[in-house]
């Protein structure tokens, strides 16, 4: 049991499908452009993130240096105090000997 469709109905259906597919193609092209824009934005953001990470590493190094200065000063002061105590002890021994 075959049903035949008239040429006019067939052409109308093809025209509707072509219109539908044309709209889809237009939407796909629009999405392609949007995806390309997003990809370019990702590349830019990745470069910005790399620069920020480098700056953060530099800041961390500088902060460690700043934080280490008081410790180094304290070690220097303690070293000088120990030297003075040893020098005083040696001076006191030498003073008792002579």
N, CA, C and O atoms as a CHARMM CRD file, in Angstrom:
* protein
*
  392
    1    1 UNK  N      0.81700  -1.17000   0.00000 PROA 1      0.00000
    2    1 UNK  CA     0.00000   0.00000   0.00000 PROA 1      0.00000
    3    1 UNK  C      0.87200   1.24700   0.00000 PROA 1      0.00000
    4    1 UNK  O      1.36500   1.67000   1.04500 PROA 1      0.00000
    5    2 UNK  N      1.04500   1.79200  -1.09900 PROA 2      0.00000
    6    2 UNK  CA     1.85300   2.98900  -1.25200 PROA 2      0.00000
    7    2 UNK  C      0.95300   4.21100  -1.31500 PROA 2      0.00000
    8    2 UNK  O     -0.09400   4.22800  -1.96300 PROA 2      0.00000
    9    3 UNK  N      1.42500   5.24700  -0.59800 PROA 3      0.00000
   10    3 UNK  CA     0.70600   6.51300  -0.71300 PROA 3      0.00000
   11    3 UNK  C      1.62300   7.47700  -1.41600 PROA 3      0.00000
   12    3 UNK  O      2.78900   7.62300  -1.05000 PROA 3      0.00000
   13    4 UNK  N      1.11700   8.11000  -2.38700 PROA 4      0.00000
   14    4 UNK  CA     1.94300   9.04800  -3.12200 PROA 4      0.00000
   15    4 UNK  C      1.59400  10.46800  -2.68600 PROA 4      0.00000
   16    4 UNK  O      0.46900  10.78300  -2.29800 PROA 4      0.00000
   17    5 UNK  N      2.60500  11.28600  -2.77100 PROA 5      0.00000
   18    5 UNK  CA     2.46200  12.68500  -2.37000 PROA 5      0.00000
   19    5 UNK  C      2.60900  13.51500  -3.63000 PROA 5      0.00000
   20    5 UNK  O      3.43200  13.21500  -4.49400 PROA 5      0.00000
   21    6 UNK  N      1.83500  14.52100  -3.72200 PROA 6      0.00000
   22    6 UNK  CA     1.91100  15.36300  -4.91800 PROA 6      0.00000
   23    6 UNK  C      3.22900  16.13000  -4.93600 PROA 6      0.00000
   24    6 UNK  O      3.86900  16.34000  -3.90500 PROA 6      0.00000
   25    7 UNK  N      3.59900  16.52800  -6.10700 PROA 7      0.00000
   26    7 UNK  CA     4.85500  17.27900  -6.30900 PROA 7      0.00000
   27    7 UNK  C      4.83000  18.56600  -5.48800 PROA 7      0.00000
   28    7 UNK  O      5.85100  18.93000  -4.90500 PROA 7      0.00000
   29    8 UNK  N      3.74700  19.23500  -5.42700 PROA 8      0.00000
   30    8 UNK  CA     3.63300  20.50600  -4.69400 PROA 8      0.00000
   31    8 UNK  C      3.84000  20.28500  -3.19900 PROA 8      0.00000
   32    8 UNK  O      4.53400  21.07100  -2.55400 PROA 8      0.00000
   33    9 UNK  N      3.24800  19.22900  -2.63600 PROA 9      0.00000
   34    9 UNK  CA     3.41300  18.93100  -1.21700 PROA 9      0.00000
   35    9 UNK  C      4.86000  18.57400  -0.92800 PROA 9      0.00000
   36    9 UNK  O      5.43500  19.00400   0.07200 PROA 9      0.00000
   37   10 UNK  N      5.43600  17.78400  -1.81700 PROA 10     0.00000
   38   10 UNK  CA     6.84400  17.37700  -1.64400 PROA 10     0.00000
   39   10 UNK  C      7.76000  18.59800  -1.66500 PROA 10     0.00000
   40   10 UNK  O      8.65500  18.71700  -0.82900 PROA 10     0.00000
   41   11 UNK  N      7.53900  19.50600  -2.62100 PROA 11     0.00000
   42   11 UNK  CA     8.36800  20.71200  -2.71600 PROA 11     0.00000
   43   11 UNK  C      8.18100  21.59500  -1.47400 PROA 11     0.00000
   44   11 UNK  O      9.14000  22.18700  -0.97700 PROA 11     0.00000
   45   12 UNK  N      6.95200  21.67600  -0.98400 PROA 12     0.00000
   46   12 UNK  CA     6.67400  22.47800   0.20800 PROA 12     0.00000
   47   12 UNK  C      7.40400  21.91300   1.42700 PROA 12     0.00000
   48   12 UNK  O      7.97500  22.65600   2.22600 PROA 12     0.00000
   49   13 UNK  N      7.37500  20.58800   1.55300 PROA 13     0.00000
   50   13 UNK  CA     8.08300  19.94600   2.66800 PROA 13     0.00000
   51   13 UNK  C      9.59000  20.15100   2.55400 PROA 13     0.00000
   52   13 UNK  O     10.25100  20.41700   3.55800 PROA 13     0.00000
   53   14 UNK  N     10.13700  20.03200   1.35900 PROA 14     0.00000
   54   14 UNK  CA    11.56800  20.26600   1.15300 PROA 14     0.00000
   55   14 UNK  C     11.93900  21.70900   1.48200 PROA 14     0.00000
   56   14 UNK  O     12.98100  21.97500   2.08100 PROA 14     0.00000
   57   15 UNK  N     11.07100  22.63400   1.07900 PROA 15     0.00000
   58   15 UNK  CA    11.32400  24.04600   1.36400 PROA 15     0.00000
   59   15 UNK  C     11.33900  24.28600   2.87700 PROA 15     0.00000
   60   15 UNK  O     12.19000  25.01700   3.38400 PROA 15     0.00000
   61   16 UNK  N     10.39300  23.66700   3.59800 PROA 16     0.00000
   62   16 UNK  CA    10.33900  23.81700   5.05500 PROA 16     0.00000
   63   16 UNK  C     11.58500  23.21200   5.69600 PROA 16     0.00000
   64   16 UNK  O     12.16100  23.79900   6.61200 PROA 16     0.00000
   65   17 UNK  N     12.00000  22.04900   5.22200 PROA 17     0.00000
   66   17 UNK  CA    13.21600  21.43000   5.76700 PROA 17     0.00000
   67   17 UNK  C     14.45400  22.26400   5.46900 PROA 17     0.00000
   68   17 UNK  O     15.31200  22.43400   6.33500 PROA 17     0.00000
   69   18 UNK  N     14.55100  22.78900   4.23800 PROA 18     0.00000
   70   18 UNK  CA    15.68800  23.64500   3.89400 PROA 18     0.00000
   71   18 UNK  C     15.72500  24.88300   4.78500 PROA 18     0.00000
   72   18 UNK  O     16.79200  25.30000   5.23600 PROA 18     0.00000
   73   19 UNK  N     14.56000  25.46500   5.03500 PROA 19     0.00000
   74   19 UNK  CA    14.48300  26.63900   5.91100 PROA 19     0.00000
   75   19 UNK  C     14.91700  26.27400   7.32400 PROA 19     0.00000
   76   19 UNK  O     15.67300  27.01300   7.95400 PROA 19     0.00000
   77   20 UNK  N     14.44300  25.14000   7.82100 PROA 20     0.00000
   78   20 UNK  CA    14.79300  24.67100   9.16300 PROA 20     0.00000
   79   20 UNK  C     16.29500  24.42400   9.27100 PROA 20     0.00000
   80   20 UNK  O     16.93200  24.83500  10.24100 PROA 20     0.00000
   81   21 UNK  N     16.86000  23.74300   8.26000 PROA 21     0.00000
   82   21 UNK  CA    18.30000  23.45200   8.26600 PROA 21     0.00000
   83   21 UNK  C     19.12300  24.72800   8.09900 PROA 21     0.00000
   84   21 UNK  O     20.21300  24.84100   8.66000 PROA 21     0.00000
   85   22 UNK  N     18.61400  25.67200   7.34400 PROA 22     0.00000
   86   22 UNK  CA    19.31100  26.94600   7.17900 PROA 22     0.00000
   87   22 UNK  C     19.39800  27.68100   8.51500 PROA 22     0.00000
   88   22 UNK  O     20.43500  28.25700   8.84400 PROA 22     0.00000
   89   23 UNK  N     18.30200  27.66000   9.28500 PROA 23     0.00000
   90   23 UNK  CA    18.31300  28.29100  10.60900 PROA 23     0.00000
   91   23 UNK  C     19.32500  27.59600  11.52100 PROA 23     0.00000
   92   23 UNK  O     20.05700  28.25600  12.25800 PROA 23     0.00000
   93   24 UNK  N     19.36200  26.27000  11.46800 PROA 24     0.00000
   94   24 UNK  CA    20.33000  25.53100  12.27600 PROA 24     0.00000
   95   24 UNK  C     21.75700  25.87600  11.87900 PROA 24     0.00000
   96   24 UNK  O     22.62600  26.04100  12.73500 PROA 24     0.00000
   97   25 UNK  N     21.99400  25.98500  10.57100 PROA 25     0.00000
   98   25 UNK  CA    23.34300  26.31900  10.10100 PROA 25     0.00000
   99   25 UNK  C     23.74100  27.70700  10.58000 PROA 25     0.00000
  100   25 UNK  O     24.88400  27.92100  10.98500 PROA 25     0.00000
  101   26 UNK  N     22.81000  28.64900  10.53800 PROA 26     0.00000
  102   26 UNK  CA    23.08800  30.00400  11.01000 PROA 26     0.00000
  103   26 UNK  C     23.42400  29.98900  12.50300 PROA 26     0.00000
  104   26 UNK  O     24.36300  30.65000  12.94900 PROA 26     0.00000
  105   27 UNK  N     22.64000  29.22400  13.26300 PROA 27     0.00000
  106   27 UNK  CA    22.90200  29.12500  14.70200 PROA 27     0.00000
  107   27 UNK  C     24.25300  28.48100  14.96700 PROA 27     0.00000
  108   27 UNK  O     24.97700  28.91600  15.86200 PROA 27     0.00000
  109   28 UNK  N     24.60300  27.45300  14.20200 PROA 28     0.00000
  110   28 UNK  CA    25.90300  26.79800  14.38000 PROA 28     0.00000
  111   28 UNK  C     27.05400  27.74700  14.07200 PROA 28     0.00000
  112   28 UNK  O     28.05000  27.77000  14.79400 PROA 28     0.00000
  113   29 UNK  N     26.92600  28.52000  13.01800 PROA 29     0.00000
  114   29 UNK  CA    27.97200  29.49000  12.68300 PROA 29     0.00000
  115   29 UNK  C     28.11700  30.53400  13.78600 PROA 29     0.00000
  116   29 UNK  O     29.22600  30.94800  14.12400 PROA 29     0.00000
  117   30 UNK  N     26.97500  30.95600  14.34500 PROA 30     0.00000
  118   30 UNK  CA    27.01500  31.91800  15.44900 PROA 30     0.00000
  119   30 UNK  C     27.71800  31.30200  16.65600 PROA 30     0.00000
  120   30 UNK  O     28.54600  31.95200  17.29600 PROA 30     0.00000
  121   31 UNK  N     27.38700  30.05000  16.96600 PROA 31     0.00000
  122   31 UNK  CA    28.02200  29.37400  18.09600 PROA 31     0.00000
  123   31 UNK  C     29.51700  29.16000  17.84400 PROA 31     0.00000
  124   31 UNK  O     30.32100  29.25100  18.77100 PROA 31     0.00000
  125   32 UNK  N     29.88600  28.87700  16.60500 PROA 32     0.00000
  126   32 UNK  CA    31.31200  28.73900  16.28100 PROA 32     0.00000
  127   32 UNK  C     32.06500  30.02800  16.59200 PROA 32     0.00000
  128   32 UNK  O     33.15400  29.99800  17.16400 PROA 32     0.00000
  129   33 UNK  N     31.47800  31.15300  16.21200 PROA 33     0.00000
  130   33 UNK  CA    32.11500  32.44700  16.48500 PROA 33     0.00000
  131   33 UNK  C     32.21200  32.68700  17.99000 PROA 33     0.00000
  132   33 UNK  O     33.22700  33.17800  18.48300 PROA 33     0.00000
  133   34 UNK  N     31.15400  32.34000  18.71100 PROA 34     0.00000
  134   34 UNK  CA    31.17600  32.52600  20.16100 PROA 34     0.00000
  135   34 UNK  C     32.21500  31.62400  20.81500 PROA 34     0.00000
  136   34 UNK  O     32.90700  32.04300  21.74300 PROA 34     0.00000
  137   35 UNK  N     32.32700  30.39600  20.34000 PROA 35     0.00000
  138   35 UNK  CA    33.32700  29.46900  20.88200 PROA 35     0.00000
  139   35 UNK  C     34.72700  29.99200  20.60400 PROA 35     0.00000
  140   35 UNK  O     35.60700  29.89000  21.45800 PROA 35     0.00000
  141   36 UNK  N     34.94000  30.54700  19.42700 PROA 36     0.00000
  142   36 UNK  CA    36.25400  31.11100  19.09100 PROA 36     0.00000
  143   36 UNK  C     36.59500  32.26900  20.02100 PROA 36     0.00000
  144   36 UNK  O     37.73400  32.40100  20.46800 PROA 36     0.00000
  145   37 UNK  N     35.59100  33.11700  20.31300 PROA 37     0.00000
  146   37 UNK  CA    35.80100  34.23200  21.24800 PROA 37     0.00000
  147   37 UNK  C     36.15800  33.71500  22.64200 PROA 37     0.00000
  148   37 UNK  O     37.04900  34.25200  23.30100 PROA 37     0.00000
  149   38 UNK  N     35.45700  32.67100  23.08500 PROA 38     0.00000
  150   38 UNK  CA    35.74100  32.09700  24.40500 PROA 38     0.00000
  151   38 UNK  C     37.15000  31.50800  24.43400 PROA 38     0.00000
  152   38 UNK  O     37.86300  31.66300  25.42500 PROA 38     0.00000
  153   39 UNK  N     37.55500  30.83600  23.36000 PROA 39     0.00000
  154   39 UNK  CA    38.90200  30.26600  23.30700 PROA 39     0.00000
  155   39 UNK  C     39.96400  31.35500  23.37500 PROA 39     0.00000
  156   39 UNK  O     40.97800  31.19700  24.05600 PROA 39     0.00000
  157   40 UNK  N     39.73500  32.45000  22.67700 PROA 40     0.00000
  158   40 UNK  CA    40.68800  33.56400  22.73000 PROA 40     0.00000
  159   40 UNK  C     40.73900  34.16400  24.13500 PROA 40     0.00000
  160   40 UNK  O     41.81100  34.52800  24.61700 PROA 40     0.00000
  161   41 UNK  N     39.59600  34.26500  24.78100 PROA 41     0.00000
  162   41 UNK  CA    39.55100  34.79600  26.14100 PROA 41     0.00000
  163   41 UNK  C     40.28900  33.86800  27.10100 PROA 41     0.00000
  164   41 UNK  O     40.95700  34.33800  28.02300 PROA 41     0.00000
  165   42 UNK  N     40.17800  32.56100  26.89700 PROA 42     0.00000
  166   42 UNK  CA    40.88300  31.60000  27.74600 PROA 42     0.00000
  167   42 UNK  C     42.38900  31.76400  27.58900 PROA 42     0.00000
  168   42 UNK  O     43.12800  31.70800  28.57200 PROA 42     0.00000
  169   43 UNK  N     42.84500  31.96600  26.35300 PROA 43     0.00000
  170   43 UNK  CA    44.28000  32.16000  26.12500 PROA 43     0.00000
  171   43 UNK  C     44.76500  33.41200  26.85700 PROA 43     0.00000
  172   43 UNK  O     45.81800  33.39300  27.49400 PROA 43     0.00000
  173   44 UNK  N     44.00400  34.48600  26.76700 PROA 44     0.00000
  174   44 UNK  CA    44.37500  35.73900  27.43600 PROA 44     0.00000
  175   44 UNK  C     44.38000  35.54600  28.94900 PROA 44     0.00000
  176   44 UNK  O     45.31500  35.97000  29.62800 PROA 44     0.00000
  177   45 UNK  N     43.34200  34.91100  29.47500 PROA 45     0.00000
  178   45 UNK  CA    43.26500  34.69100  30.92200 PROA 45     0.00000
  179   45 UNK  C     44.38500  33.78600  31.42000 PROA 45     0.00000
  180   45 UNK  O     44.90400  33.98100  32.51900 PROA 45     0.00000
  181   46 UNK  N     44.75700  32.79900  30.61500 PROA 46     0.00000
  182   46 UNK  CA    45.85600  31.91300  31.00000 PROA 46     0.00000
  183   46 UNK  C     47.16200  32.69400  31.09200 PROA 46     0.00000
  184   46 UNK  O     47.95000  32.48100  32.01300 PROA 46     0.00000
  185   47 UNK  N     47.39300  33.59100  30.15000 PROA 47     0.00000
  186   47 UNK  CA    48.61200  34.40800  30.18800 PROA 47     0.00000
  187   47 UNK  C     48.59600  35.34100  31.39800 PROA 47     0.00000
  188   47 UNK  O     49.62000  35.52100  32.05800 PROA 47     0.00000
  189   48 UNK  N     47.45300  35.92600  31.68700 PROA 48     0.00000
  190   48 UNK  CA    47.33500  36.79900  32.86300 PROA 48     0.00000
  191   48 UNK  C     47.61200  36.00100  34.13300 PROA 48     0.00000
  192   48 UNK  O     48.29100  36.48400  35.04000 PROA 48     0.00000
  193   49 UNK  N     47.08800  34.78600  34.19500 PROA 49     0.00000
  194   49 UNK  CA    47.30900  33.94300  35.37400 PROA 49     0.00000
  195   49 UNK  C     48.78900  33.59500  35.51600 PROA 49     0.00000
  196   49 UNK  O     49.31100  33.57400  36.63100 PROA 49     0.00000
  197   50 UNK  N     49.46100  33.32400  34.41800 PROA 50     0.00000
  198   50 UNK  CA    50.90300  33.03200  34.48700 PROA 50     0.00000
  199   50 UNK  C     51.67100  34.22500  35.04500 PROA 50     0.00000
  200   50 UNK  O     52.54900  34.07300  35.89400 PROA 50     0.00000
  201   51 UNK  N     51.32400  35.42300  34.55200 PROA 51     0.00000
  202   51 UNK  CA    52.01000  36.61900  35.05500 PROA 51     0.00000
  203   51 UNK  C     51.73800  36.82900  36.53500 PROA 51     0.00000
  204   51 UNK  O     52.64600  37.16800  37.29400 PROA 51     0.00000
  205   52 UNK  N     50.50200  36.63200  36.94800 PROA 52     0.00000
  206   52 UNK  CA    50.16100  36.80000  38.36200 PROA 52     0.00000
  207   52 UNK  C     50.89700  35.77000  39.22600 PROA 52     0.00000
  208   52 UNK  O     51.36700  36.09300  40.31700 PROA 52     0.00000
  209   53 UNK  N     50.99200  34.55100  38.74200 PROA 53     0.00000
  210   53 UNK  CA    51.71400  33.52900  39.50300 PROA 53     0.00000
  211   53 UNK  C     53.18700  33.90600  39.64800 PROA 53     0.00000
  212   53 UNK  O     53.77400  33.71400  40.71300 PROA 53     0.00000
  213   54 UNK  N     53.78700  34.44200  38.58400 PROA 54     0.00000
  214   54 UNK  CA    55.17600  34.88400  38.66700 PROA 54     0.00000
  215   54 UNK  C     55.31900  36.03800  39.66400 PROA 54     0.00000
  216   54 UNK  O     56.27800  36.07600  40.43500 PROA 54     0.00000
  217   55 UNK  N     54.37900  36.96600  39.65100 PROA 55     0.00000
  218   55 UNK  CA    54.42100  38.07900  40.60000 PROA 55     0.00000
  219   55 UNK  C     54.24300  37.58200  42.03200 PROA 55     0.00000
  220   55 UNK  O     54.90300  38.07200  42.94800 PROA 55     0.00000
  221   56 UNK  N     53.35800  36.61700  42.22600 PROA 56     0.00000
  222   56 UNK  CA    53.14300  36.06400  43.56800 PROA 56     0.00000
  223   56 UNK  C     54.40700  35.37500  44.06000 PROA 56     0.00000
  224   56 UNK  O     54.78300  35.52700  45.22300 PROA 56     0.00000
  225   57 UNK  N     55.06700  34.62000  43.18700 PROA 57     0.00000
  226   57 UNK  CA    56.32300  33.96600  43.57700 PROA 57     0.00000
  227   57 UNK  C     57.36500  35.00500  43.97600 PROA 57     0.00000
  228   57 UNK  O     58.07900  34.82600  44.96300 PROA 57     0.00000
  229   58 UNK  N     57.45100  36.09700  43.20500 PROA 58     0.00000
  230   58 UNK  CA    58.39800  37.16200  43.52800 PROA 58     0.00000
  231   58 UNK  C     58.05000  37.79200  44.87900 PROA 58     0.00000
  232   58 UNK  O     58.93900  38.04500  45.69200 PROA 58     0.00000
  233   59 UNK  N     56.77300  38.04300  45.11700 PROA 59     0.00000
  234   59 UNK  CA    56.35400  38.63100  46.39500 PROA 59     0.00000
  235   59 UNK  C     56.67000  37.69000  47.56100 PROA 59     0.00000
  236   59 UNK  O     57.10500  38.13200  48.62500 PROA 59     0.00000
  237   60 UNK  N     56.44700  36.40200  47.35200 PROA 60     0.00000
  238   60 UNK  CA    56.75100  35.43800  48.41700 PROA 60     0.00000
  239   60 UNK  C     58.24000  35.45500  48.75200 PROA 60     0.00000
  240   60 UNK  O     58.61700  35.43000  49.92400 PROA 60     0.00000
  241   61 UNK  N     59.08700  35.49700  47.72000 PROA 61     0.00000
  242   61 UNK  CA    60.53300  35.54600  47.96100 PROA 61     0.00000
  243   61 UNK  C     60.91100  36.80800  48.72900 PROA 61     0.00000
  244   61 UNK  O     61.70200  36.75900  49.67100 PROA 61     0.00000
  245   62 UNK  N     60.34100  37.93800  48.31900 PROA 62     0.00000
  246   62 UNK  CA    60.66200  39.19000  49.00300 PROA 62     0.00000
  247   62 UNK  C     60.16300  39.18000  50.44300 PROA 62     0.00000
  248   62 UNK  O     60.85700  39.66000  51.33900 PROA 62     0.00000
  249   63 UNK  N     58.97600  38.64100  50.67600 PROA 63     0.00000
  250   63 UNK  CA    58.44900  38.57100  52.04400 PROA 63     0.00000
  251   63 UNK  C     59.29900  37.66100  52.92100 PROA 63     0.00000
  252   63 UNK  O     59.54300  37.97300  54.08700 PROA 63     0.00000
  253   64 UNK  N     59.74900  36.54300  52.37200 PROA 64     0.00000
  254   64 UNK  CA    60.62200  35.65300  53.15300 PROA 64     0.00000
  255   64 UNK  C     61.90100  36.38100  53.54600 PROA 64     0.00000
  256   64 UNK  O     62.39300  36.21700  54.66200 PROA 64     0.00000
  257   65 UNK  N     62.44200  37.18500  52.63200 PROA 65     0.00000
  258   65 UNK  CA    63.63800  37.96100  52.94600 PROA 65     0.00000
  259   65 UNK  C     63.38300  38.97200  54.04100 PROA 65     0.00000
  260   65 UNK  O     64.19500  39.14100  54.95000 PROA 65     0.00000
  261   66 UNK  N     62.24200  39.64600  53.94700 PROA 66     0.00000
  262   66 UNK  CA    61.89200  40.64100  54.97100 PROA 66     0.00000
  263   66 UNK  C     61.65200  39.96900  56.32100 PROA 66     0.00000
  264   66 UNK  O     62.07200  40.48300  57.35800 PROA 66     0.00000
  265   67 UNK  N     60.97900  38.82500  56.30400 PROA 67     0.00000
  266   67 UNK  CA    60.70600  38.11600  57.54700 PROA 67     0.00000
  267   67 UNK  C     61.97600  37.54800  58.16600 PROA 67     0.00000
  268   67 UNK  O     62.04800  37.39800  59.38600 PROA 67     0.00000
  269   68 UNK  N     62.97100  37.23000  57.35600 PROA 68     0.00000
  270   68 UNK  CA    64.20300  36.63400  57.86500 PROA 68     0.00000
  271   68 UNK  C     65.12800  37.67400  58.50200 PROA 68     0.00000
  272   68 UNK  O     65.97400  37.31300  59.32100 PROA 68     0.00000
  273   69 UNK  N     64.98900  38.94100  58.15000 PROA 69     0.00000
  274   69 UNK  CA    65.88100  39.97500  58.67600 PROA 69     0.00000
  275   69 UNK  C     65.87200  40.05900  60.20000 PROA 69     0.00000
  276   69 UNK  O     66.95300  40.09000  60.78900 PROA 69     0.00000
  277   70 UNK  N     64.72800  40.09800  60.87200 PROA 70     0.00000
  278   70 UNK  CA    64.76300  40.17300  62.33900 PROA 70     0.00000
  279   70 UNK  C     65.45200  38.95700  62.96600 PROA 70     0.00000
  280   70 UNK  O     66.16200  39.09000  63.96300 PROA 70     0.00000
  281   71 UNK  N     65.24500  37.79200  62.39100 PROA 71     0.00000
  282   71 UNK  CA    65.90600  36.58700  62.90700 PROA 71     0.00000
  283   71 UNK  C     67.41200  36.69000  62.76900 PROA 71     0.00000
  284   71 UNK  O     68.15000  36.30500  63.67600 PROA 71     0.00000
  285   72 UNK  N     67.87300  37.20900  61.63900 PROA 72     0.00000
  286   72 UNK  CA    69.31100  37.36600  61.43200 PROA 72     0.00000
  287   72 UNK  C     69.87500  38.40400  62.40100 PROA 72     0.00000
  288   72 UNK  O     70.97300  38.23200  62.92900 PROA 72     0.00000
  289   73 UNK  N     69.12500  39.47700  62.63200 PROA 73     0.00000
  290   73 UNK  CA    69.58000  40.50400  63.58000 PROA 73     0.00000
  291   73 UNK  C     69.66800  39.91200  64.98600 PROA 73     0.00000
  292   73 UNK  O     70.63800  40.15600  65.70300 PROA 73     0.00000
  293   74 UNK  N     68.66600  39.14300  65.37800 PROA 74     0.00000
  294   74 UNK  CA    68.65900  38.53100  66.69500 PROA 74     0.00000
  295   74 UNK  C     69.85400  37.60100  66.84600 PROA 74     0.00000
  296   74 UNK  O     70.52600  37.61800  67.87800 PROA 74     0.00000
  297   75 UNK  N     70.12400  36.79100  65.82900 PROA 75     0.00000
  298   75 UNK  CA    71.27900  35.89600  65.88200 PROA 75     0.00000
  299   75 UNK  C     72.57200  36.69800  66.01500 PROA 75     0.00000
  300   75 UNK  O     73.48000  36.29800  66.74400 PROA 75     0.00000
  301   76 UNK  N     72.65500  37.81700  65.32100 PROA 76     0.00000
  302   76 UNK  CA    73.84200  38.66700  65.39200 PROA 76     0.00000
  303   76 UNK  C     73.99800  39.25400  66.79400 PROA 76     0.00000
  304   76 UNK  O     75.10400  39.27300  67.33400 PROA 76     0.00000
  305   77 UNK  N     72.90900  39.72900  67.38300 PROA 77     0.00000
  306   77 UNK  CA    72.96400  40.30900  68.73500 PROA 77     0.00000
  307   77 UNK  C     73.36900  39.24200  69.75300 PROA 77     0.00000
  308   77 UNK  O     74.22000  39.49000  70.60700 PROA 77     0.00000
  309   78 UNK  N     72.76500  38.06200  69.66600 PROA 78     0.00000
  310   78 UNK  CA    73.10000  36.97800  70.59100 PROA 78     0.00000
  311   78 UNK  C     74.57000  36.58700  70.41500 PROA 78     0.00000
  312   78 UNK  O     75.26300  36.34100  71.40200 PROA 78     0.00000
  313   79 UNK  N     75.04300  36.52800  69.19200 PROA 79     0.00000
  314   79 UNK  CA    76.45500  36.21600  68.94500 PROA 79     0.00000
  315   79 UNK  C     77.38200  37.25100  69.56300 PROA 79     0.00000
  316   79 UNK  O     78.41100  36.90400  70.14200 PROA 79     0.00000
  317   80 UNK  N     77.01700  38.51300  69.44100 PROA 80     0.00000
  318   80 UNK  CA    77.84900  39.57400  70.01800 PROA 80     0.00000
  319   80 UNK  C     77.82700  39.51000  71.54500 PROA 80     0.00000
  320   80 UNK  O     78.85900  39.71700  72.18300 PROA 80     0.00000
  321   81 UNK  N     76.67400  39.22900  72.13400 PROA 81     0.00000
  322   81 UNK  CA    76.58400  39.12000  73.59700 PROA 81     0.00000
  323   81 UNK  C     77.45800  37.96600  74.09100 PROA 81     0.00000
  324   81 UNK  O     78.18100  38.10400  75.07800 PROA 81     0.00000
  325   82 UNK  N     77.38600  36.83500  73.40000 PROA 82     0.00000
  326   82 UNK  CA    78.22800  35.68800  73.78200 PROA 82     0.00000
  327   82 UNK  C     79.70300  36.04800  73.66900 PROA 82     0.00000
  328   82 UNK  O     80.49300  35.69200  74.54300 PROA 82     0.00000
  329   83 UNK  N     80.08000  36.74500  72.61100 PROA 83     0.00000
  330   83 UNK  CA    81.47900  37.16600  72.46400 PROA 83     0.00000
  331   83 UNK  C     81.88300  38.09600  73.59300 PROA 83     0.00000
  332   83 UNK  O     82.99100  37.98500  74.11800 PROA 83     0.00000
  333   84 UNK  N     80.99500  39.02100  73.97800 PROA 84     0.00000
  334   84 UNK  CA    81.31600  39.93000  75.06800 PROA 84     0.00000
  335   84 UNK  C     81.45600  39.18700  76.39600 PROA 84     0.00000
  336   84 UNK  O     82.34500  39.50400  77.18700 PROA 84     0.00000
  337   85 UNK  N     80.58600  38.19800  76.65000 PROA 85     0.00000
  338   85 UNK  CA    80.67800  37.41500  77.88500 PROA 85     0.00000
  339   85 UNK  C     81.97800  36.63200  77.91400 PROA 85     0.00000
  340   85 UNK  O     82.65800  36.58300  78.93900 PROA 85     0.00000
  341   86 UNK  N     82.32500  36.02000  76.79100 PROA 86     0.00000
  342   86 UNK  CA    83.58900  35.25600  76.72400 PROA 86     0.00000
  343   86 UNK  C     84.76100  36.19300  76.90000 PROA 86     0.00000
  344   86 UNK  O     85.70400  35.87000  77.62300 PROA 86     0.00000
  345   87 UNK  N     84.72500  37.35300  76.25400 PROA 87     0.00000
  346   87 UNK  CA    85.82600  38.31300  76.38500 PROA 87     0.00000
  347   87 UNK  C     85.93700  38.80300  77.83100 PROA 87     0.00000
  348   87 UNK  O     87.04600  38.95700  78.34300 PROA 87     0.00000
  349   88 UNK  N     84.80200  39.04900  78.49800 PROA 88     0.00000
  350   88 UNK  CA    84.83600  39.49700  79.89000 PROA 88     0.00000
  351   88 UNK  C     85.38400  38.39200  80.78800 PROA 88     0.00000
  352   88 UNK  O     86.16100  38.66600  81.70300 PROA 88     0.00000
  353   89 UNK  N     84.98100  37.13400  80.53100 PROA 89     0.00000
  354   89 UNK  CA    85.46800  36.02100  81.33200 PROA 89     0.00000
  355   89 UNK  C     86.96400  35.86400  81.15500 PROA 89     0.00000
  356   89 UNK  O     87.69300  35.68300  82.13000 PROA 89     0.00000
  357   90 UNK  N     87.42700  35.93200  79.91300 PROA 90     0.00000
  358   90 UNK  CA    88.86900  35.83000  79.65300 PROA 90     0.00000
  359   90 UNK  C     89.60500  36.99800  80.26300 PROA 90     0.00000
  360   90 UNK  O     90.67700  36.82500  80.84300 PROA 90     0.00000
  361   91 UNK  N     89.03500  38.20200  80.13900 PROA 91     0.00000
  362   91 UNK  CA    89.64100  39.39300  80.74700 PROA 91     0.00000
  363   91 UNK  C     89.69400  39.25100  82.27000 PROA 91     0.00000
  364   91 UNK  O     90.69200  39.62800  82.88400 PROA 91     0.00000
  365   92 UNK  N     88.64600  38.71600  82.88600 PROA 92     0.00000
  366   92 UNK  CA    88.64400  38.51800  84.34200 PROA 92     0.00000
  367   92 UNK  C     89.68000  37.49900  84.75500 PROA 92     0.00000
  368   92 UNK  O     90.34100  37.68800  85.77600 PROA 92     0.00000
  369   93 UNK  N     89.84800  36.41800  83.99500 PROA 93     0.00000
  370   93 UNK  CA    90.88200  35.41100  84.32200 PROA 93     0.00000
  371   93 UNK  C     92.26700  35.99500  84.19000 PROA 93     0.00000
  372   93 UNK  O     93.14000  35.77600  85.02900 PROA 93     0.00000
  373   94 UNK  N     92.45100  36.74700  83.11600 PROA 94     0.00000
  374   94 UNK  CA    93.78100  37.34500  82.93200 PROA 94     0.00000
  375   94 UNK  C     94.04700  38.36200  84.06000 PROA 94     0.00000
  376   94 UNK  O     95.18000  38.46800  84.53000 PROA 94     0.00000
  377   95 UNK  N     93.03200  39.10000  84.49300 PROA 95     0.00000
  378   95 UNK  CA    93.18700  40.08700  85.56700 PROA 95     0.00000
  379   95 UNK  C     93.53500  39.39300  86.89000 PROA 95     0.00000
  380   95 UNK  O     94.30800  39.94100  87.67500 PROA 95     0.00000
  381   96 UNK  N     92.99700  38.23000  87.15100 PROA 96     0.00000
  382   96 UNK  CA    93.30800  37.50600  88.39300 PROA 96     0.00000
  383   96 UNK  C     94.69800  36.89400  88.33300 PROA 96     0.00000
  384   96 UNK  O     95.33700  36.73500  89.37300 PROA 96     0.00000
  385   97 UNK  N     95.17700  36.55200  87.16300 PROA 97     0.00000
  386   97 UNK  CA    96.50700  35.96800  87.02900 PROA 97     0.00000
  387   97 UNK  C     97.60000  36.99200  87.23600 PROA 97     0.00000
  388   97 UNK  O     98.66200  36.64200  87.74900 PROA 97     0.00000
  389   98 UNK  N     97.39400  38.20900  86.87100 PROA 98     0.00000
  390   98 UNK  CA    98.45700  39.20500  86.96800 PROA 98     0.00000
  391   98 UNK  C     98.19000  40.14000  88.03500 PROA 98     0.00000
  392   98 UNK  O     98.98100  41.05400  88.26800 PROA 98     0.00000
